[in-house]
Amino acid sequence: MQRKFSVTDLPDAVDYFNQRGYVVFRDVFASSVAEDFWSDVEMNIRDNANLQFSVYGKIMRQSELSDADKAALPRVIDIQGHVPLAAHLMLCGPITSFLKRLYGKRATCLQTLTYKFSSEQGAHSDRHLVSPPYVGEYDRSTLAAAWFAFEPSGTANGALIVYPGSHKLSKKRLDTDFGNDYGAYVKYLELLCADAGCRAESYEAQTGEVLIWHGDFVHAGGPVLQSPRPTRKSLVCHYAVVPEDRPSQTSDWLRIRCLQGSYYIPAASIIS
């Protein structure tokens, strides 16, 4: 069973993170905040024609989704451009304080992914997958992610799967070593972790918890074992240290300073 930390217990949380590659904070946000955030997400899914989704790596708007895609509701891309509360979650005090203690500098949120259901995505590391063009080159040794639980999750609705200690393993890359063959890449990582003793664990989440993982940490979206398919509402934010004086590297995105960090937002979401 994973240890869960108070938001004030940063020294022990950093030690745990460095050893295991992830850490869980409890009571980061209230259930009422989760409800308000998800209510805004649902409103955008229903009414916002500009909302974007990722379907097997392809970016699509709602009008382009098939009926099957709409039923499965793929991940929502960069909800911070549409729901103001997102910025206050992704740059809340417990997250920014932990990342600053870990890396010594303020964190920048590179992108967000919002899920109504478990992704059921196979084992992977984010280290070479998170490359938004508006960020440009950044120090990938500072890449980290936070997973926000907006409702309880377990094996029935696709709990997040973690591989403790896997951030310390040297890994082949999906693009250069496997020619983007995701199935072969997943099998390789599962075998690599098993051989190294980094055994898969299910993370049983409660509303208001946040799990932060290292950028080279192996993780997966658990399979959904219940029918009809239950929800597993969550938000994933990717962070890294980006020089504070560097603006967005593309004209269609803006870098916004907020609270104790910064984030990127589509320029069109402000104009509209």
C-alpha positions as CSV (number, residue, x, y, z in Angstrom):
1,M,0.0,0.0,0.0
2,Q,1.3,3.4,-0.9
3,R,2.2,5.9,1.8
4,K,0.2,9.2,1.6
5,F,1.7,12.5,2.8
6,S,0.3,15.6,4.3
7,V,0.9,18.7,2.2
8,T,3.1,20.1,4.9
9,D,5.4,17.1,5.1
10,L,7.7,18.2,2.2
11,P,11.1,16.8,3.4
12,D,9.9,13.3,3.8
13,A,7.8,13.5,0.6
14,V,10.9,14.5,-1.4
15,D,12.9,11.6,0.1
16,Y,10.1,9.2,-0.8
17,F,9.8,10.6,-4.3
18,N,13.5,10.3,-4.9
19,Q,13.5,6.7,-3.8
20,R,10.3,5.4,-5.4
21,G,9.8,7.8,-8.3
22,Y,6.4,9.1,-7.1
23,V,4.6,10.5,-4.1
24,V,0.9,10.9,-3.0
25,F,-0.4,14.0,-1.2
26,R,-3.8,13.7,0.5
27,D,-6.4,16.5,1.0
28,V,-4.8,18.8,-1.6
29,F,-8.2,20.2,-2.6
30,A,-11.8,19.9,-1.3
31,S,-14.5,17.8,-2.8
32,S,-16.5,21.0,-3.6
33,V,-13.6,22.2,-5.7
34,A,-13.6,18.8,-7.6
35,E,-17.3,19.2,-8.2
36,D,-17.0,22.8,-9.4
37,F,-14.1,21.9,-11.8
38,W,-15.8,18.9,-13.2
39,S,-19.1,20.8,-13.7
40,D,-17.1,23.3,-15.9
41,V,-15.5,20.4,-17.8
42,E,-18.8,18.9,-18.6
43,M,-20.2,22.2,-19.7
44,N,-17.3,22.6,-22.1
45,I,-17.7,19.1,-23.4
46,R,-21.3,19.8,-24.1
47,D,-21.2,23.4,-25.5
48,N,-17.6,24.3,-26.5
49,A,-17.0,23.6,-30.2
50,N,-13.3,24.7,-29.8
51,L,-12.5,22.0,-27.2
52,Q,-9.9,19.6,-28.4
53,F,-9.4,15.9,-27.8
54,S,-6.6,13.4,-28.3
55,V,-7.6,10.2,-30.1
56,Y,-4.7,7.8,-30.5
57,G,-2.3,10.8,-30.7
58,K,-4.4,12.7,-33.3
59,I,-5.8,16.1,-32.1
60,M,-9.5,16.5,-33.0
61,R,-12.4,18.8,-32.2
62,Q,-15.8,17.5,-31.0
63,S,-17.4,17.8,-34.5
64,E,-14.7,15.4,-35.9
65,L,-15.3,12.7,-33.3
66,S,-17.1,9.5,-34.3
67,D,-20.1,8.3,-32.3
68,A,-17.8,5.6,-30.7
69,D,-15.2,8.3,-29.8
70,K,-17.9,10.5,-28.2
71,A,-19.2,7.5,-26.1
72,A,-15.6,6.7,-24.9
73,L,-14.8,10.4,-24.4
74,P,-11.1,10.6,-25.2
75,R,-8.8,12.8,-23.2
76,V,-9.4,16.5,-23.3
77,I,-6.4,18.6,-24.3
78,D,-5.4,21.7,-22.4
79,I,-8.5,22.4,-20.4
80,Q,-6.7,25.4,-18.8
81,G,-7.6,27.3,-22.0
82,H,-11.3,26.9,-21.2
83,V,-11.8,26.4,-17.4
84,P,-10.2,29.1,-15.3
85,L,-10.2,26.9,-12.1
86,A,-7.7,24.6,-13.9
87,A,-4.8,27.1,-13.3
88,H,-5.5,27.3,-9.6
89,L,-5.4,23.5,-9.4
90,M,-2.3,22.9,-11.5
91,L,-0.3,25.7,-9.7
92,C,-1.7,25.3,-6.2
93,G,0.6,25.7,-3.3
94,P,1.3,22.0,-2.4
95,I,2.3,21.3,-6.0
96,T,4.5,24.3,-6.7
97,S,6.1,24.1,-3.2
98,F,7.0,20.4,-3.7
99,L,8.4,21.0,-7.2
100,K,10.4,24.0,-6.1
101,R,11.9,22.0,-3.2
102,L,12.7,19.2,-5.6
103,Y,14.3,21.2,-8.4
104,G,15.2,24.5,-6.8
105,K,13.2,26.7,-9.3
106,R,9.7,27.5,-10.0
107,A,7.7,25.0,-12.1
108,T,6.0,25.6,-15.4
109,C,3.0,23.6,-16.4
110,L,3.7,22.4,-20.0
111,Q,0.3,20.8,-20.8
112,T,-2.8,19.2,-19.3
113,L,-4.9,16.2,-20.1
114,T,-8.3,15.7,-18.6
115,Y,-9.9,12.2,-18.4
116,K,-13.5,11.2,-17.7
117,F,-12.5,7.5,-17.9
118,S,-9.3,5.5,-17.3
119,S,-7.1,5.9,-20.3
120,E,-6.3,2.1,-20.1
121,Q,-2.9,3.2,-21.7
122,G,-0.1,0.7,-21.5
123,A,3.1,1.2,-19.5
124,H,5.1,4.2,-20.6
125,S,7.5,6.9,-19.5
126,D,6.8,10.5,-20.2
127,R,10.5,11.6,-20.6
128,H,10.6,11.7,-24.4
129,L,6.9,11.9,-25.1
130,V,6.1,15.4,-23.7
131,S,7.4,17.9,-26.4
132,P,4.9,20.8,-26.9
133,P,6.4,22.9,-29.7
134,Y,5.5,26.2,-27.9
135,V,7.8,25.2,-25.0
136,G,10.8,24.4,-27.1
137,E,13.8,22.5,-25.6
138,Y,13.7,22.2,-21.9
139,D,15.6,20.3,-19.1
140,R,14.0,16.9,-19.3
141,S,15.6,15.9,-16.0
142,T,13.1,18.3,-14.3
143,L,10.0,16.8,-16.1
144,A,7.4,15.7,-13.6
145,A,3.6,15.1,-13.7
146,A,0.7,15.4,-11.3
147,W,-2.4,13.3,-11.4
148,F,-5.4,14.9,-9.7
149,A,-8.3,12.6,-8.4
150,F,-11.7,14.1,-8.8
151,E,-13.4,10.9,-7.5
152,P,-12.2,7.7,-5.9
153,S,-10.5,5.2,-8.1
154,G,-9.7,1.5,-7.8
155,T,-9.4,-1.7,-9.9
156,A,-13.1,-1.5,-10.9
157,N,-12.8,1.9,-12.7
158,G,-9.2,1.6,-13.9
159,A,-6.8,2.6,-11.1
160,L,-3.5,4.2,-12.1
161,I,-0.8,1.6,-12.3
162,V,2.7,2.6,-10.9
163,Y,6.0,0.9,-11.1
164,P,8.0,2.0,-8.0
165,G,11.7,2.6,-8.6
166,S,11.3,2.5,-12.4
167,H,12.6,6.1,-12.7
168,K,16.1,4.8,-12.0
169,L,16.2,2.4,-14.9
170,S,17.9,3.2,-18.2
171,K,15.3,2.9,-20.9
172,K,15.0,2.6,-24.7
173,R,12.9,5.1,-26.5
174,L,9.6,4.6,-28.3
175,D,10.5,6.7,-31.3
176,T,14.2,5.9,-32.0
177,D,14.3,2.4,-30.6
178,F,10.9,1.0,-31.4
179,G,9.9,3.1,-34.5
180,N,6.8,4.2,-32.6
181,D,5.6,0.6,-32.2
182,Y,3.7,1.2,-29.0
183,G,2.8,-2.4,-28.3
184,A,6.4,-3.5,-28.5
185,Y,7.4,-0.6,-26.3
186,V,4.9,-1.5,-23.6
187,K,6.0,-5.1,-23.5
188,Y,9.6,-4.1,-23.3
189,L,8.9,-1.7,-20.3
190,E,6.9,-4.4,-18.5
191,L,9.7,-6.9,-18.8
192,L,12.3,-4.3,-17.9
193,C,10.5,-3.4,-14.7
194,A,9.8,-7.0,-13.8
195,D,13.4,-8.0,-14.2
196,A,14.5,-5.0,-12.1
197,G,12.0,-5.8,-9.3
198,C,9.9,-2.8,-10.0
199,R,6.6,-4.5,-9.6
200,A,3.3,-3.0,-10.8
201,E,1.0,-1.6,-8.1
202,S,-2.5,-0.1,-8.3
203,Y,-3.0,3.3,-6.8
204,E,-6.3,3.4,-4.9
205,A,-7.1,7.2,-5.0
206,Q,-9.5,9.3,-2.9
207,T,-11.0,12.6,-4.0
208,G,-8.7,15.5,-3.4
209,E,-5.5,13.4,-3.6
210,V,-2.6,14.2,-6.0
211,L,0.0,11.7,-7.1
212,I,3.2,13.3,-8.5
213,W,5.6,11.2,-10.6
214,H,9.1,11.6,-12.0
215,G,9.4,12.3,-15.7
216,D,11.1,8.9,-16.4
217,F,8.7,6.9,-14.1
218,V,6.8,4.0,-15.7
219,H,3.1,4.2,-15.2
220,A,-0.1,3.0,-17.0
221,G,-3.9,3.5,-17.0
222,G,-5.5,0.4,-15.4
223,P,-8.1,-1.7,-17.2
224,V,-11.7,-1.1,-16.4
225,L,-13.2,-4.3,-14.9
226,Q,-16.8,-3.1,-14.3
227,S,-19.7,-2.8,-16.8
228,P,-21.2,-0.5,-17.7
229,R,-18.0,1.5,-17.9
230,P,-17.6,3.6,-14.7
231,T,-16.0,7.1,-14.7
232,R,-12.6,7.8,-13.3
233,K,-12.4,11.6,-13.5
234,S,-8.9,13.0,-13.3
235,L,-6.5,15.7,-14.5
236,V,-2.9,15.2,-15.5
237,C,-0.5,18.1,-15.6
238,H,3.1,17.9,-16.9
239,Y,5.7,20.3,-15.4
240,A,9.3,21.2,-16.0
241,V,11.8,24.0,-15.2
242,V,11.7,26.4,-18.1
243,P,13.8,29.7,-18.0
244,E,11.5,32.3,-16.6
245,D,12.3,34.9,-19.2
246,R,11.5,32.6,-22.1
247,P,8.2,33.4,-23.8
248,S,6.2,30.9,-25.8
249,Q,8.1,29.6,-28.8
250,T,5.1,29.8,-31.2
251,S,2.8,32.7,-31.8
252,D,-0.4,30.8,-31.3
253,W,0.4,30.1,-27.6
254,L,1.0,32.4,-24.7
255,R,3.0,31.8,-21.5
256,I,1.1,33.1,-18.4
257,R,2.6,33.8,-15.0
258,C,0.3,32.7,-12.2
259,L,0.6,32.1,-8.5
260,Q,4.1,30.6,-7.9
261,G,4.6,29.3,-11.4
262,S,3.5,29.7,-15.0
263,Y,1.6,27.8,-17.7
264,Y,0.8,27.9,-21.4
265,I,-2.5,28.7,-23.0
266,P,-3.8,28.9,-26.6
267,A,-3.9,32.5,-27.7
268,A,-7.3,31.9,-29.3
269,S,-8.8,31.0,-26.0
270,I,-8.1,34.5,-24.7
271,I,-9.1,36.3,-27.9
272,S,-12.4,34.4,-28.0
